[in-house]
């Protein structure tokens, strides 16, 4: 049965605000139980999780924010954006909500890198993580295949490319990265664009894209943290994603001991939008097996 969507206009009304280093951050929380932190990707926002939000809130205390520079949160123009600062933001949100229990992570794309940083901090500074699930993202710089728009944003003309970024640009990019089974509707594209365009977001896209070289700088530290294999981790990956699809999972299986991976056939870069019921099933299976974990490779 298809999962019910939460219209963006409804989602926005349910949000709350807190201050992070003088910047206004929008966040959402629902449900009770073990805390589950959802971390969104680039260039979208936490509304990406809306199909999964209510089913997960029936079992867990779900928490998500639009990170600095994304969605309905502040997008300061004169700011150097950093994945490490975004990890600080996630920790600040948990502190704001007085979360004391070990935290479970569910992350996507850019959010995967933030989750990798939190996983490294788990071992280095004692952040208490209970588990981590990665959806499609650049876990390894050597397997990340940026699309043309990302390459242009990284170029010396990136500031011009960002300012010229439009809804049509977004549609062209998403056509490349969504799988053949589920393309975004025109209404969804309107909503994705609204979240990017809010607070004049395109003017900072060239600053946000600095996460790609930052991933390279942190690569060995983050991979070492994943290889320790003490925090249960699963990868649920849209196989048809040209950026971080099946080829990324192959590398994951080479580098990570006893890898737990799920490949979704025909699904692209946004599995939580393209195949939310499948993602939910494989996520809940993972959580249900945490008491007596069994590693496996699955396809669907």
PyMOL commands that set and color helices and strands:
alter all, ss='L'
color gray80, all
select helices_A, chain A and resi 8-13+46-57+83-96+110-124+141-143+148-154+158-164+167-177+186-208+211-228+246-255+271-274+276-288
alter helices_A, ss='H'
color red, helices_A
select strands_A, chain A and resi 16-20+23-30+35-39+61-65+103-107+129-134+232-238+261-264+297-299
alter strands_A, ss='S'
color yellow, strands_A
deselect
rebuild
show_as cartoon
